[in-house]
Amino acid sequence: MTKRISLPRTVRGKRPGFFETPGVDDALSMVLILAQEIAVLRERLDSAERVIAKHGIPLAEEIEALPLDTDLLESREQWRQDYYERLFYLAKQRRAELEQKHSEDSYRDVLDKVARGDI
């Protein structure tokens, strides 16, 4: 399996917030991503069931009997990891912003201010 290249996707600047409670906007974003995925999944499953029914194939039994080889399992795991990346995107971005904000330099600045009596 070829290694996928992942480029950082960050947006600079303040993002809009709709709720005062911290984390609610992030949770809402995650719920909307999940809802989008479920809607797409439901539509595709409905389409597959209709197509297969026209051919007289017992879909449920075929799915239960499907052999899960290594390639299939790796493919599913890659999809799952990509999905989690999208789902937790905002949380990861906020963490990265906090890590940049609380860097070694900012730590030293605080120590200097304390030493000078500014804090």
HUFENMO-V39906 format. One record per pair of residues at least 4 apart in sequence whose C-alpha atoms are under 6 Angstrom apart, sorted by the first residue. I is the first residue (numbers start at 0). J is the second residue. If there is no record, write none. Layout:
i: <I | I>
j: <J | J>
//
This chain:
i: <29 | 37 | 47 | 48 | 51 | 52 | 83 | 84 | 97 | 101 | 112 | 112 | 113 | 113>
j: <86 | 41 | 51 | 52 | 56 | 56 | 87 | 88 | 101 | 105 | 117 | 118 | 117 | 118>
//
